[in-house]
Amino acid sequence: MRAKLFAVDSVQTLDEFELRTLGVADALSARGLSPGDRVMLKAGNSVGYVSALFALMHLGASIVLVDPQETANQTGEIIERAGVRMSIVDDDAPLTQDQSPVYVYELLADAASAPPGRRLCFDRWCALPDSIIMWSSGSTGAPKGIVKNGARFLKNMQRNADQVGHRADDVLLPLLPFSHQYGISMVMIAWLTRCSLIIAPYRRLDHALRMAGQCGATVVDAAPSTYQSMLNIVGKRPEARAALMKTRMLCSGAAPLDSPLVAEYESEFGMTLLDSYGSTELGNLAFATLENPVGTGQVMDGIGCRIVDENDRDLAATEIGEVLIDCPDMLTGLLGEDAMVTPAEQGWHRTGDLGYLDENRNLFILGRKSAVHRMGYTIHPEVIERKVAAQGCTARIISLPEKRQGVQLVFFVADPQRRESGYWRSVLTEALPPHEQPNRVVVVDRFPVNRNGKPDKNRMEELARAESGVAA
């Protein structure tokens, strides 16, 4: 089967897409775009988005990816901070009146398919020190402009494809925004392996599942929260299960997987969810595979991983500590306030994540390294979350200051059945020692999530503080 791009309103082969994209590159050149110019790309997932992205790569532009939901004011700050010369957007991108963008449909309308024989070439883009600029999720503070070199970026994608085992006959279905690390990874992998790609409306999972079945999706990539929503859809509409009949891999990322969700997929579909680990700063790092579906699998060839204690001493297998990574594909720098790039120190990098390696060097990620002190003990909320997940409780813990115990622990429990908080308090009390037990239990249908599909702990902290009357 010839590789294709499937969209809601079109189907084209990769060869047809390439010629059309070269026409988009010509349209951008006609607008005065030169190699090295900074260009903001802020649009939703579409064939036009991918075409604009690859056209910019072909021209050797420095590409600033911005989430399509980003506010107009924040977008203006990014444009100024990054020294953006041109902005490419779609109709849904929030903008202020003083911004004069180029719309994706304008480029498509102006583009004439290139004659056969021309090919996309990313050499100039790969040579730039600031080929692509993305933004950290801001889960641990204000978002940072992460600057990467194109050659490193594509090398990281190739490592990913090699380890996971993507093939030319695959049909990839990423239920993710292309403006973030995980989503754009799948776009690049489809191109590198010359396999098919489904550009589905990932915020309408019922429609996305229908496309999965019609187009024969073989590999699905999504955040855990999306997999939970898919499970809910199948529970209400059993016929939706057929959409995944040709799927051979269900891959997960952006946030740690909970064991209850994994167990539900094994029961419902007879397939395990394959976890992964990576970050915007360092790139994609470790993957569970069909042959090794353990934890987040092993880190990719050429990447170093250590688990260390508070004194930076290496820990033995299964001992929990901070994850350190040495990745040759990591960021080249951080974007400053004046459009300049501050070089990033290379080599071993502190991730701020807690985890451990098993005897076979499979990596397990427990969450952020955020120790709190309570009742004379030092505890890690993320470690407690993994512990209770093994008891069938999907929880996220918010710690708030409290004089007597040091902190109070508010457990948000995701339970579609909405069982009473007393039920879950009983489960938690039985599973945990007194110093790890909750002060309060809040039961929700699902966790609030941020734009990356990760559980939004900032929002949960706001809710916990509002209910407890604790000031920020």
C-alpha positions as CSV (number, residue, x, y, z in Angstrom):
1,M,0.0,0.0,0.0
2,R,1.3,3.4,-0.9
3,A,1.7,5.7,2.1
4,K,-1.0,8.3,2.5
5,L,-2.1,11.2,4.5
6,F,-5.7,10.8,5.7
7,A,-7.6,13.9,6.8
8,V,-11.3,14.6,7.5
9,D,-11.8,16.1,4.0
10,S,-9.0,14.6,1.9
11,V,-6.8,11.7,1.1
12,Q,-3.5,12.0,-0.7
13,T,-0.3,10.0,-1.2
14,L,2.9,11.2,0.4
15,D,4.2,11.9,-3.1
16,E,1.2,14.1,-3.8
17,F,1.6,15.8,-0.5
18,E,5.3,16.5,-1.1
19,L,4.7,18.2,-4.5
20,R,1.9,20.3,-2.9
21,T,4.2,21.2,0.0
22,L,6.9,22.4,-2.4
23,G,4.3,24.7,-3.9
24,V,3.6,26.1,-0.4
25,A,7.4,26.7,0.0
26,D,7.3,28.6,-3.2
27,A,4.4,30.7,-1.9
28,L,6.3,31.5,1.2
29,S,9.4,32.5,-0.8
30,A,7.3,34.8,-2.9
31,R,6.3,36.5,0.4
32,G,9.9,37.3,1.1
33,L,10.8,34.5,3.6
34,S,14.5,33.8,3.7
35,P,16.6,31.0,5.4
36,G,17.0,31.6,9.1
37,D,13.9,33.8,9.5
38,R,11.9,33.2,12.6
39,V,8.3,32.1,11.8
40,M,5.6,31.3,14.2
41,L,3.2,28.4,13.4
42,K,0.0,28.5,15.4
43,A,-2.8,26.3,14.0
44,G,-4.7,23.2,14.7
45,N,-3.9,19.8,13.3
46,S,-4.5,19.6,9.6
47,V,-2.9,18.7,6.3
48,G,-2.3,22.4,5.8
49,Y,-0.5,22.6,9.2
50,V,1.9,19.7,8.2
51,S,2.4,21.2,4.8
52,A,3.3,24.6,6.2
53,L,5.6,22.9,8.7
54,F,7.5,20.9,6.1
55,A,7.6,23.9,3.7
56,L,9.3,26.0,6.5
57,M,11.8,23.2,7.1
58,H,12.5,23.0,3.3
59,L,13.2,26.8,3.3
60,G,15.5,26.6,6.4
61,A,13.3,28.8,8.6
62,S,13.5,28.9,12.4
63,I,10.1,27.5,13.4
64,V,8.4,28.7,16.6
65,L,5.6,26.3,17.5
66,V,2.7,27.7,19.5
67,D,-0.3,25.9,20.9
68,P,-3.3,26.9,18.9
69,Q,-5.2,27.6,22.1
70,E,-2.7,30.0,23.4
71,T,-4.2,33.4,24.4
72,A,-3.9,36.4,22.0
73,N,-1.9,38.4,24.5
74,Q,0.6,35.6,25.3
75,T,0.9,35.0,21.6
76,G,1.9,38.6,21.1
77,E,4.5,38.3,23.8
78,I,6.0,35.2,22.1
79,I,6.1,37.0,18.8
80,E,8.1,39.9,20.3
81,R,10.3,37.7,22.5
82,A,11.2,35.3,19.7
83,G,11.8,38.1,17.1
84,V,9.2,36.5,14.8
85,R,9.2,37.8,11.2
86,M,6.1,36.0,9.9
87,S,3.1,34.3,11.7
88,I,1.2,31.5,10.1
89,V,-2.1,30.7,11.7
90,D,-5.6,29.3,11.0
91,D,-9.0,31.0,11.6
92,D,-9.3,29.6,15.2
93,A,-6.0,30.9,16.5
94,P,-6.6,33.7,19.0
95,L,-4.8,36.9,17.9
96,T,-4.9,40.5,18.7
97,Q,-6.0,43.1,16.1
98,D,-2.5,44.4,15.6
99,Q,-1.1,41.1,14.4
100,S,-1.1,40.6,10.7
101,P,-0.7,36.8,10.0
102,V,-0.6,34.7,6.9
103,Y,-3.4,32.1,7.0
104,V,-2.8,28.5,6.2
105,Y,-5.5,28.5,3.6
106,E,-3.9,31.5,1.8
107,L,-0.7,29.4,1.4
108,L,-2.7,26.4,0.1
109,A,-4.6,28.6,-2.3
110,D,-1.4,30.2,-3.7
111,A,0.5,26.9,-3.9
112,A,0.9,25.3,-7.3
113,S,2.0,21.7,-7.2
114,A,5.7,21.4,-8.1
115,P,6.7,19.4,-11.2
116,P,7.6,15.8,-10.6
117,G,11.3,15.4,-9.7
118,R,11.5,18.0,-7.1
119,R,11.9,16.8,-3.5
120,L,11.7,18.3,-0.1
121,C,15.2,18.9,1.5
122,F,15.7,19.7,5.1
123,D,19.5,20.2,5.0
124,R,19.4,24.0,5.6
125,W,16.9,23.5,8.5
126,C,19.0,20.8,10.0
127,A,22.1,23.1,10.1
128,L,20.4,25.8,12.1
129,P,21.1,26.0,15.9
130,D,17.6,27.3,16.4
131,S,15.7,25.1,13.9
132,I,12.7,24.6,16.1
133,I,11.5,26.4,19.3
134,M,8.9,24.8,21.5
135,W,7.5,25.6,24.9
136,S,7.7,23.5,28.1
137,S,4.3,22.7,29.6
138,G,4.9,25.1,32.6
139,S,4.0,22.3,35.1
140,T,6.9,23.4,37.3
141,G,6.8,27.2,36.6
142,A,6.5,29.6,33.7
143,P,6.8,28.0,30.2
144,K,10.3,28.1,28.7
145,G,11.3,28.5,25.1
146,I,13.1,25.3,24.3
147,V,15.5,25.7,21.3
148,K,16.6,22.7,19.3
149,N,18.8,21.9,16.3
150,G,17.0,20.2,13.4
151,A,19.6,17.5,12.8
152,R,19.4,16.5,16.5
153,F,15.7,16.6,16.4
154,L,15.3,14.3,13.4
155,K,18.0,12.0,14.8
156,N,15.9,11.7,18.0
157,M,12.8,10.8,15.9
158,Q,14.8,8.1,14.1
159,R,16.0,6.6,17.4
160,N,12.3,6.5,18.4
161,A,11.1,4.8,15.2
162,D,13.9,2.2,15.4
163,Q,13.2,1.3,19.0
164,V,9.5,1.2,18.9
165,G,9.5,-0.6,15.5
166,H,7.5,1.6,13.2
167,R,7.2,0.2,9.7
168,A,6.5,1.5,6.2
169,D,3.1,-0.4,6.2
170,D,2.0,1.3,9.5
171,V,-0.9,3.7,9.7
172,L,-0.2,6.1,12.5
173,L,-3.0,7.7,14.5
174,P,-1.7,10.4,16.9
175,L,-4.5,11.8,19.1
176,L,-2.3,14.7,20.1
177,P,-1.7,18.4,19.2
178,F,1.1,18.7,16.7
179,S,2.4,21.8,18.4
180,H,3.9,19.8,21.2
181,Q,6.8,17.3,21.5
182,Y,4.8,14.1,21.4
183,G,2.4,15.1,18.6
184,I,5.1,16.5,16.2
185,S,7.2,13.4,16.9
186,M,4.6,11.2,15.2
187,V,4.4,13.5,12.2
188,M,8.1,13.3,11.8
189,I,8.2,9.5,12.3
190,A,5.5,9.1,9.6
191,W,7.7,11.1,7.2
192,L,11.0,9.3,8.1
193,T,9.5,5.8,7.8
194,R,7.3,6.8,4.8
195,C,4.3,5.3,6.4
196,S,0.7,6.6,6.5
197,L,-0.6,9.2,8.9
198,I,-4.2,9.9,10.0
199,I,-4.8,13.5,10.9
200,A,-8.0,13.0,13.0
201,P,-10.0,15.5,15.1
202,Y,-8.4,14.3,18.4
203,R,-10.8,16.4,20.5
204,R,-13.7,14.5,19.0
205,L,-12.7,11.0,19.9
206,D,-15.9,9.5,18.5
207,H,-15.0,10.9,15.1
208,A,-11.4,10.0,15.5
209,L,-12.3,6.4,16.2
210,R,-14.5,6.2,13.2
211,M,-11.5,7.4,11.1
212,A,-9.3,4.9,12.8
213,G,-11.5,2.1,11.6
214,Q,-12.0,3.4,8.1
215,C,-8.3,4.1,7.5
216,G,-7.0,1.0,9.2
217,A,-5.0,2.5,12.0
218,T,-2.2,0.2,13.2
219,V,-0.5,2.4,15.8
220,V,-2.3,4.8,18.2
221,D,-0.5,7.4,20.3
222,A,-2.3,9.3,23.0
223,A,-2.1,10.6,26.6
224,P,-3.5,8.4,29.3
225,S,-6.5,10.8,29.8
226,T,-7.4,10.2,26.1
227,Y,-7.2,6.4,26.5
228,Q,-9.6,6.7,29.5
229,S,-12.0,8.7,27.3
230,M,-11.8,6.1,24.6
231,L,-12.6,3.4,27.1
232,N,-15.6,5.4,28.2
233,I,-16.8,5.7,24.5
234,V,-16.4,1.9,23.9
235,G,-18.4,1.3,27.2
236,K,-21.3,3.3,25.9
237,R,-21.0,2.2,22.2
238,P,-19.5,-1.3,22.0
239,E,-19.5,-1.1,18.2
240,A,-16.7,1.5,18.5
241,R,-14.4,-1.4,19.6
242,A,-14.2,-2.4,15.9
243,A,-12.3,0.8,15.1
244,L,-9.1,-0.7,16.6
245,M,-9.3,-4.1,15.0
246,K,-6.2,-3.6,12.9
247,T,-4.3,-1.8,15.6
248,R,-1.1,-3.6,16.7
249,M,0.3,-1.0,19.2
250,L,-1.4,1.3,21.7
251,C,1.3,3.8,22.7
252,S,1.1,6.2,25.6
253,G,3.0,9.3,26.7
254,A,2.9,12.8,28.2
255,A,2.0,11.5,31.7
256,P,2.7,8.3,33.7
257,L,0.3,5.4,33.1
258,D,-1.9,4.1,36.0
259,S,-2.0,0.4,36.4
260,P,-5.9,0.3,36.6
261,L,-6.1,1.8,33.1
262,V,-3.5,-0.7,31.7
263,A,-5.5,-3.6,33.2
264,E,-8.8,-2.3,31.7
265,Y,-7.2,-2.2,28.2
266,E,-5.8,-5.7,28.6
267,S,-9.3,-6.9,29.6
268,E,-11.2,-5.0,27.0
269,F,-8.9,-5.3,23.9
270,G,-6.4,-7.9,24.8
271,M,-3.6,-5.3,24.3
272,T,-1.4,-3.6,26.8
273,L,-0.7,0.1,26.8
274,L,2.9,0.8,25.9
275,D,4.3,3.5,28.1
276,S,7.1,6.0,27.2
277,Y,9.2,8.7,28.7
278,G,10.6,12.0,27.3
279,S,10.5,15.7,27.7
280,T,10.5,18.8,25.5
281,E,14.0,19.7,26.7
282,L,15.6,16.3,26.1
283,G,13.4,14.7,23.5
284,N,12.0,11.2,23.4
285,L,14.0,8.9,25.7
286,A,12.5,5.5,26.5
287,F,9.8,3.3,25.2
288,A,8.1,0.1,26.1
289,T,7.6,-2.2,23.1
290,L,5.6,-5.2,22.1
291,E,8.7,-7.3,22.8
292,N,9.4,-5.5,26.1
293,P,6.2,-4.0,27.6
294,V,7.8,-3.3,31.0
295,G,7.6,0.2,32.6
296,T,8.7,2.8,30.0
297,G,11.0,0.2,28.5
298,Q,14.7,0.8,28.0
299,V,16.3,4.1,27.1
300,M,17.2,4.3,23.4
301,D,20.6,3.5,22.0
302,G,23.1,6.3,22.5
303,I,21.3,7.8,25.5
304,G,22.6,7.5,29.1
305,C,20.4,7.0,32.2
306,R,21.3,7.1,35.9
307,I,19.3,6.9,39.1
308,V,21.0,8.9,41.9
309,D,20.3,9.7,45.5
310,E,20.5,13.2,47.2
311,N,24.3,13.0,47.1
312,D,24.4,12.1,43.4
313,R,25.5,8.5,44.2
314,D,24.3,5.9,41.8
315,L,21.6,3.6,43.2
316,A,21.1,-0.1,42.8
317,A,18.4,-1.7,40.7
318,T,14.8,-1.0,42.0
319,E,16.0,1.8,44.3
320,I,14.1,5.1,43.8
321,G,16.0,8.3,43.1
322,E,16.2,11.2,40.7
323,V,16.5,10.3,37.0
324,L,19.5,11.8,35.2
325,I,19.8,11.7,31.4
326,D,22.6,12.2,29.0
327,C,21.0,12.7,25.6
328,P,23.0,13.9,22.5
329,D,19.6,15.1,21.0
330,M,18.8,17.5,23.8
331,L,18.1,21.2,23.5
332,T,20.8,23.5,22.3
333,G,19.6,26.5,24.4
334,L,16.8,28.5,25.9
335,L,15.2,31.5,24.3
336,G,15.9,34.7,26.1
337,E,13.8,37.9,26.3
338,D,15.7,39.5,23.4
339,A,15.2,36.8,20.8
340,M,18.7,35.5,21.5
341,V,19.5,32.0,22.5
342,T,21.3,31.2,25.8
343,P,23.3,28.0,25.2
344,A,22.3,25.0,27.3
345,E,24.9,23.0,29.2
346,Q,25.3,19.6,27.5
347,G,25.9,16.2,29.1
348,W,24.1,14.8,32.1
349,H,20.8,16.6,32.8
350,R,18.7,16.6,36.0
351,T,15.2,15.8,35.0
352,G,13.5,16.5,38.3
353,D,11.7,13.2,38.0
354,L,11.7,10.3,40.4
355,G,12.1,6.7,39.1
356,Y,14.1,3.5,39.2
357,L,15.7,1.0,36.9
358,D,14.9,-2.7,37.3
359,E,17.5,-5.5,36.9
360,N,17.1,-5.4,33.1
361,R,17.5,-1.6,33.0
362,N,13.8,-1.0,32.2
363,L,13.0,2.5,33.4
364,F,10.0,3.2,35.7
365,I,8.9,6.9,36.2
366,L,7.1,7.7,39.4
367,G,6.5,11.4,38.9
368,R,8.1,14.7,39.8
369,K,10.6,15.0,42.5
370,S,8.5,17.0,44.9
371,A,9.2,15.9,48.5
372,V,7.1,17.2,51.4
373,H,7.5,16.7,55.1
374,R,4.6,15.4,57.1
375,M,4.4,14.0,60.6
376,G,8.1,13.7,60.8
377,Y,8.4,11.8,57.5
378,T,9.7,12.9,54.1
379,I,7.2,11.7,51.5
380,H,6.8,11.9,47.8
381,P,3.2,12.4,46.6
382,E,3.9,10.8,43.2
383,V,5.3,7.7,44.8
384,I,2.1,7.4,46.9
385,E,0.1,7.8,43.7
386,R,1.8,4.8,42.1
387,K,1.4,2.8,45.3
388,V,-2.4,3.3,45.4
389,A,-2.7,2.7,41.7
390,A,-1.6,-0.8,42.3
391,Q,-4.7,-1.1,44.6
392,G,-7.0,0.0,41.8
393,C,-7.2,3.7,42.9
394,T,-6.3,6.3,40.3
395,A,-5.4,9.4,42.3
396,R,-3.5,12.6,42.1
397,I,-2.3,14.2,45.4
398,I,-2.2,17.9,46.2
399,S,-0.2,19.0,49.3
400,L,-1.2,22.1,51.1
401,P,0.5,23.8,54.1
402,E,-0.8,22.9,57.5
403,K,0.8,23.8,60.8
404,R,0.2,20.6,62.9
405,Q,1.2,17.9,60.4
406,G,3.4,20.0,58.1
407,V,1.1,19.5,55.1
408,Q,-2.3,18.2,54.5
409,L,-2.8,15.8,51.6
410,V,-5.8,16.2,49.3
411,F,-6.4,13.1,47.2
412,F,-8.3,13.7,43.9
413,V,-9.6,10.3,42.8
414,A,-10.8,9.7,39.3
415,D,-13.8,7.4,39.4
416,P,-16.3,7.3,36.5
417,Q,-18.7,5.4,38.8
418,R,-18.5,8.4,41.3
419,R,-18.4,6.2,44.4
420,E,-18.5,8.2,47.6
421,S,-15.4,9.6,49.1
422,G,-15.9,7.4,52.2
423,Y,-15.5,4.3,50.0
424,W,-12.1,5.5,48.6
425,R,-11.0,6.8,52.0
426,S,-11.4,3.2,53.3
427,V,-9.4,1.8,50.4
428,L,-6.6,4.4,50.9
429,T,-6.5,3.9,54.7
430,E,-6.0,0.2,54.2
431,A,-3.3,0.7,51.6
432,L,-1.2,3.4,53.3
433,P,0.5,4.0,56.6
434,P,-0.9,6.9,58.7
435,H,1.7,9.5,57.5
436,E,0.6,9.0,53.9
437,Q,-3.1,8.8,54.4
438,P,-5.4,11.6,53.0
439,N,-6.8,14.6,55.0
440,R,-9.5,14.9,52.3
441,V,-10.7,12.8,49.4
442,V,-12.3,14.5,46.3
443,V,-14.0,12.2,43.8
444,V,-14.2,13.3,40.2
445,D,-15.2,11.7,36.9
446,R,-11.9,12.6,35.4
447,F,-8.9,14.8,36.2
448,P,-8.7,18.2,34.6
449,V,-6.0,18.1,32.0
450,N,-3.7,20.7,30.4
451,R,-3.1,21.2,26.7
452,N,-0.6,18.3,26.6
453,G,-3.2,15.9,28.0
454,K,-1.4,15.7,31.4
455,P,-3.4,15.9,34.7
456,D,-3.5,19.6,35.5
457,K,-2.2,19.7,39.1
458,N,-2.2,23.5,39.0
459,R,-5.9,23.5,38.5
460,M,-6.4,20.8,41.1
461,E,-4.4,22.9,43.6
462,E,-6.6,25.8,42.9
463,L,-9.7,23.6,43.6
464,A,-8.1,22.2,46.8
465,R,-7.2,25.6,48.1
466,A,-10.6,27.0,47.4
467,E,-12.3,24.2,49.3
468,S,-9.9,24.4,52.2
469,G,-9.7,28.2,52.4
470,V,-5.9,28.1,52.1
471,A,-4.3,31.1,50.4
472,A,-1.9,30.6,47.6
